[in-house]
């Protein structure tokens, strides 16, 4: 068995692992990136790319998203349709008064088969990333100064100072070495299917989240894709699925033929089998670092508990891991105390947002409250202008989960909104 040395080894070449490797490369730091799959390969997902993704990738190279759009022509997304149990649909643009320019879209929808393959192509452009596809990791052993990682066939191994685990929701390293057990109260089950011919979309490709009373807390999604295809799915918290004994595949079929959706699907055809997957949600505080290792993306349970979106947080955590790795190499420090800086930054840029999403998920479980709040929004279109700013205004998002925010809106006279100021955020 041949053994090699590398400062940094990354397990998993999905968005989290690829983003980590790319950020390292642009910092002129070599690494080894290993994945058991060969690309392109399918990955069960909602396929939505939040605004974090183009923003972060453009920091590496302003031309990177241009290459992606030219290579795969993703759907440009300009907002979201939010449909609560009372069926009063609210349309929230991501940018108030936006002008639709596809090259400057705040978000996209692209099949993971395409997006992940593109990231691999970007990795292959970098001479300082050793990419090993079709290579499954079988074991790892903690050493005095890092890890020895061995392939399943025991043909190769690497000695690394820093192991970055980005191997996804089913990560063995995350569970067995880092002790990140699945907690059904902070985990979701979901099913996804690809269809063609679904109608009724917003002209500017708003993605849709339908919060159905029967499947609360959870939602049915409809996301437009290129070539007239559509990603649809249903996700719910795993503890609820287990307690209510819900078969999500059967539930998805039931939703499609229900009175609410049958007209939109009457001429549509399913083009791919319905598949299921798990979502480790970021609603529970976890320690994502230890001696000589960091957990990135789904391996670190960083999926948004309200929307189920994980690609943006995987990309962001990958960048954070790479930037800390640069400091580790400069200081020759890879111990748990030093690597705890990863958790500090995750707390600052991601964890607070995840807690807010969890709080909003909890609010969504209260039917009368959700209907009351959406009734306020539906009755006063100007409120929508305030809520649209949530996409880019994190401080506003913190206010939205506070009762005083909604009390001021409720008391506001028609056409006159209360100021969103520090007096609200300080409550």
N, C-alpha and C positions, 0 to 999 in steps of 0.2 A: 504494500500500500504506500503510495506516494503521499508525502506530507509537505505542505507549504506554509509559509508565514505571511500574514497580512495584518495590518493594523486594525482594519475594520471589515467585518463580514456582515452582510445583510441577508437575512432569510426572507424570501418573498419578493417577487418583482411586480406586484400589483401597484396601484397608484402610490401607496405609502412607501414601499421599498424603492420604487423607481424614482420618486421625488427625492428621497434621501440620497440615493446614489447620484442623481443629477446635481443636487445642491453641493454635495461633496466635490464632484467633478469641477464645478464652476469655482470652487474654493481651492482648486488645484490639489485635492487630496485623493489619492487612489483608494479603491475599495474593491471588494469582491461581492457580486450580487448573484444569488443563487435562487432558482425556482424549479420545482419539480415538473412544471408544465412547459410545453412549447407554445409559442405564440404565432398567430392569433389563437385565442381560446375564449370560450364563453365564460362569463362570470355572472351569476344570478344577482340582479341589482335593479334598482329603479331607473338607472341610466342618466339621472340628472346631475349636471355639473353646476354647483353653486358658484356665485361670484368669486369665492375664494380661489377657485382653481385657475381661471385665467389671470387673476391678479397676481398670484404667486408665481405662476409659470412665466409671466411677462417680466418678472423681476430677474429671472435667469437670462432671458433673451427676449427682447421686444418683438422678435420675429417668430417666436415659437408658436403662438396661437395662429398666426397667418399660415404656417406650415400645416397645422392641424386642420384648419378650415379648408385649405386647398386639397389636403389628402383625403378627408372623409366627409366634408360638407355637413357638419352637424346642424341640428335645428337651433336657431337662435330663439331664446326665451326672454320675454319682457315682463312677465308678471305671473301671478298666481290666482286661480279661482278657488276660493275657500267656501265650501258649502257645509254649514252646520246642520244639526238635526232638524231645525225648523225649515230647511230648504231655501232660506233667503240668501241666495248666492251673493257673495261679495267679491268683486274683482279688484285686486291690489296690484297695480304696476310696481315694479321694482324701483322705478325712477319716476318722480312726478313730472309731467309735461315732457316725457321722453320723445325723441325722434328715432324711429326705427332704422338703425344703421347696423346691419348684421355683423360687420367687423368690430363693432363696439358694444355688442350685446352684454348685459349683466350676467347672463347665464346661458347654458346650452343643454341640449339633450343629445346624447350620442351613445350608441350601444357600447357596452363595456368591451366587447370583442374588438371594436374599432379603437376606442380610446386607449385601452391598455396596450394594444399593438403599436399605437403611435408612440406611447411613452417608451416602449422597448426600442423602437427605431431611433428615438432621441438618445437613449442610452448607448446604442451602437455607434452613434456619432462621436462618442467620447472615448479617447484612447486610454484614459486612466481608469476606466471601469472594466473589470474582468467579469463578463457576463457568462454565467453558466446555467443554461436552460436544460430542461429534461434531466435535472440532477436533484434527486430527492435526498434530503437530510435524514439520516437514520438516528444519530445520537449526538450528544454533546457532553463534554466532561469539563467541570470547573477545574482550572489549574491555578497555580499561585499568581500568575499574571494575566489571566484571561480565560479563554475557553478553547478546547480542542473540539472541533466540529467535524463529524465523519459522515460520509455519504451512506445511504442505506445499503448499497452494494459493497461497501467497505473497500472501495478501490482508491478513494481519495480522502484526504482530511486537511483541515486548515487550523493553524494556531493563530488566534486573533486576540488582540488586546480589548476590543470592544465588539460585542455581538449586538446587532440591532435586529430585533424580531419584528418583521412586518408581514408575517405569514397568515394574517387574516383571522376571521372569526373562530376558526377551528384550530388555532395555534396550539401545538403540544407544548412548546417552550413556555408560552404564557401561562398555561394551566399547571404544568408539572414543575417548572423551575421557578417561575415568578409567583406562583400561588394564586393566580387570577381565576377563581372558580366562577362558573356560570351561576347567576342568581336570577331565577325566573321573574322576580319582581322588577328586575332591571335588564330585561332581555325581551326581544320581540321575535315572533315567528311570522313569516311572510311567504306568500306565493306570488309568482310572476308569470305572465304569459304575453306573447307577442301576437298582435292582431293586425289586420289590414282592412281598411274601409270604414273605420269608425268615423262618425260625423259629429258636428256640433262644436267644433273648437273655436276659440277666440281667434280672430284674424292675426293676432300677434303672438300666437303660440303660447298662451298662458298654460302652465301646467295646472292640473286640477287635483285637489284633495277633498274628498267627500267623506265627511264624518257621519256615518250612518248609525242611527240609534242602536240597532241590533248588534253592532260590532264596535261598541265603544268600551274602553279606550282603544282606538285604532282608526284606520281610515282605508278607503278604497281610492286608488289613484289612477289617473289617466294622463299619460305623458306622450305628446306627439313626437314622432321620430322621422328621420328622413325617408323619402320614397313612399310616403303615405302610410307607413307602419306606425304602430302604437304600442307602447309598453303599458300594460295594465296590471294591477296587483292589489292585494289585500294584506294588510299587516295588523297585528294585534300583540299586546303584551303577552308573553308566554304563560304567565301565571293565570291570566284570564282564559286563554285558550284551553289550558289544562283543566281549570275548574269548571268551565262551561262545556267542556268536551266538544269543542268546535272543530269540524273538519274544514280547514281553510280552502281547500280545493273545491269542495262542494259548495261552500259559501260563495266563492267567486263566481261559479257557474250560476248560482241563484241570483246574484246581484245583476248579472248581465241580462237576464230575461225578466227582471222586475219591471214594473210599470215605469219607474223612474228612468231606466236606461234602455229599454227594449227598442225604442225608435232609433237611438244612436247606433245600435248594434245590428239592426235588422238586415242590412246588406253587407255586414262585415264577416270576415272569416278568420279563424284562428290559424296562424301559420307556424306555430311552434308549441310543443307540449307545455303544459303548466308545470312549473318546478317550484320547489320550496327551499327556503334557506333561513338561517338564524341571524339575528342582529344583536350583538352585544352593545347595549345602550350605555351612554355616558352619564346616566343619572345617578350613579353611585361613585363616591370619591374613592379612588384607588391610587396606590403607589406604583408608578410605571417605570421605576428605575431600581437598580441594585448594583452590586459589585460587578463591573464589566458588562452590564447589559442595559438596554433601553427597549421599551415597547412602543411601537408606532401603529397608528391607525386602529383598525378593528382588533388587532392583537392586544391593544391597550383599552378596549371597550370605549371608543370615542365617538360612537354614532349618536347623532342628535336624537333625543328621545321623543321629540314632537314630530319631526318631519321624516325621520329615518335616514337622513342624508349622511353619508360617511366619507365620500371621496374628498370633499374639501378639508375635513378635519384630518384625514389620513395624509393629505398633501402638506397641510400646515405642520402637523406633528413631525413629519419627515424633515421638513426644513429646520425645525427647532432642534431635532436630534443631530442633524449634520452640523449646525452652527455650534452646538455644544461639543461635538466631536473635535472640531478644530481647536477649541480651547483645551480639551483633554490632551491632545497631541502636543500642544505648545507647553503645557505644564507637566506632562507625563503623569497625569492623574486619571485613574479610571475606577477609583473606589466609589462605594455607594454614597459617601458623604459628598464627594465632589459632583457625582452624577445627579444628586438630588436637585441640582439647579434646573434639570429638565422638568421635574414636577412643578417647580416654582413658576417656570414660564408657561407650562401647560395650564396651570391654575389661572395665570393672568390673562392669557389670550383665548383659552378655550373652555376651561372648567366653569367659569362664571356664566358663560353663554349656555352651556349645557344645563346648568342648574335652572336657569330661567326657562329653558324649553321644557324641562321636567315640571316646573311649576305650572306652565301653561297647559301641559298635558293633564295635570291634575284638575285644573279648572275645567277642561273640556269634558271631564267625566261627570260634571254636575250639569245635567240637561237644562234645568230651569235657568241657571246662571248663564250658561252659554247662549241660550236663546234670548235672554234679557240683554246681554251685551251686544250680540249681533243685531238685535232689534234697534239698539241705539245707533249702531253704525249704518244700518240699512235705511233708517229714517233721516239721516243727516249725511249726505254725500261728502260734505266738507270734512267730516271726520276721517274719511278715507285718505285725504291728503296728509293727515297727521300719521296715520298708520303706515302709509307707503314709506315714510322715512325710517321705519323700523329696520328696513333692509340694510341701511348704511349707518344708522344712528343707534349705536349700542346703548347710550344713556337713555334714549327714549324707550328702548325695549325693556329696560329695567323699570320704567315707570308704568308700563302697560299692565304689569302683573300686580299693581298696587290698587286697592279699592278707591283711594282718593282720586286717582286719575279718572276713573269711570264716574265717580260721583260728580266731579266737576263737569264732565261731558253731559251727564244726565240733567244737571241743573242749568246748563248753558241754554240761552235762548236760541231760537232757530236762527241759523246763519251767523252765529257769534260764538266762536270756540274759545275756551279758556286757554290762557297761556300755558305752555309746557315749560316750566321753569324749575329752578332749584328748590322752590318751596314744596314742589311735588316730590322730587327725587329724594329729598331729605327726610320724608316721612318714614 
